[in-house]
Structures are given as structure tokens and as C-alpha cells.
């Protein structure tokens, strides 16, 4: 005689596996590591500092008329 199987349990297990597979695919597609995010943030900060260091104020180079 065979064992009684609970189809709800199998259905839930299959649904969990499909969700995990979809989540793993999204992590590969969209996810970035903490090191990558930190590197990008440091690069953005360095670029901003570089631009700010070379900024010209409106008063620079202009003579006042007073």
C-alpha cells in the first residue's frame, strides 16, 4: 500500500522554489554588492569635489561698476 500524500504541501513547496528562483534571478540582474555601491558613492563624491574645486563664482573675473 502507498503513503498518503498531501498535495497542498507539494504545491506550496513548488511555489516557494519558484519564488526563490525568481528572486535569485532578480538579484543577479539588479543587485549590486556593498563594495560596488561604496565604490560608486566614492567615485561620485570625488567627481563632485573635483567639479566644486574648479567652480568659478560670478564675482570672479568681473569688475564691479561702483
C-alpha positions as CSV (number, residue, x, y, z in Angstrom):
1,X,0.0,0.0,0.0
2,X,1.3,3.5,-0.8
3,X,1.6,6.5,1.5
4,X,-1.0,9.3,1.6
5,X,0.5,12.5,0.1
6,X,-0.6,16.0,0.9
7,X,-0.9,17.8,-2.4
8,X,-1.1,21.2,-0.7
9,X,2.3,20.7,0.8
10,X,3.8,19.8,-2.6
11,X,2.1,22.8,-4.2
12,X,3.4,25.2,-1.5
13,X,6.9,23.8,-1.8
14,X,6.9,24.2,-5.6
15,X,5.6,27.8,-5.2
16,X,8.4,28.6,-2.7
17,X,11.0,27.2,-5.1
18,X,9.7,29.2,-8.0
19,X,9.7,32.4,-5.9
20,X,13.3,31.8,-4.8
21,X,14.4,31.2,-8.3
22,X,12.8,34.4,-9.5
23,X,14.4,36.3,-6.5
24,X,17.8,34.9,-7.3
25,X,17.4,35.9,-11.0
26,X,16.5,39.4,-9.9
27,X,19.4,39.6,-7.5
28,X,21.8,38.7,-10.4
29,X,20.0,41.1,-12.8
30,X,19.6,44.2,-10.5
31,X,21.6,43.6,-7.3
32,X,25.0,45.1,-6.5
33,X,27.3,44.2,-3.8
34,X,28.0,46.5,-0.9
35,X,31.6,47.1,-2.2
36,X,30.2,48.1,-5.6
37,X,27.8,50.6,-4.0
38,X,30.6,52.0,-1.8
39,X,32.9,52.4,-4.8
40,X,30.3,54.2,-6.9
41,X,29.5,56.5,-4.0
42,X,33.2,57.3,-3.5
43,X,33.6,58.0,-7.3
44,X,30.6,60.3,-7.2
45,X,32.0,62.2,-4.2
46,X,35.4,62.5,-5.9
47,X,33.8,63.8,-9.1
48,X,31.7,66.3,-7.1
49,X,34.8,67.6,-5.2
50,X,36.7,67.9,-8.4
51,X,33.9,70.0,-10.0
52,X,33.5,72.1,-6.9
53,X,37.2,72.8,-6.8
54,X,37.1,74.2,-10.3
55,X,33.9,76.2,-9.9
56,X,34.0,79.8,-10.9
57,X,32.0,82.3,-8.9
58,X,30.1,85.0,-10.7
59,X,32.2,87.7,-9.0
60,X,35.4,86.2,-10.2
61,X,36.8,88.0,-13.3
62,X,34.2,90.7,-13.3
63,X,34.8,94.2,-12.2
64,X,32.2,96.0,-10.2
65,X,30.7,99.2,-11.5
66,X,30.6,101.1,-8.2
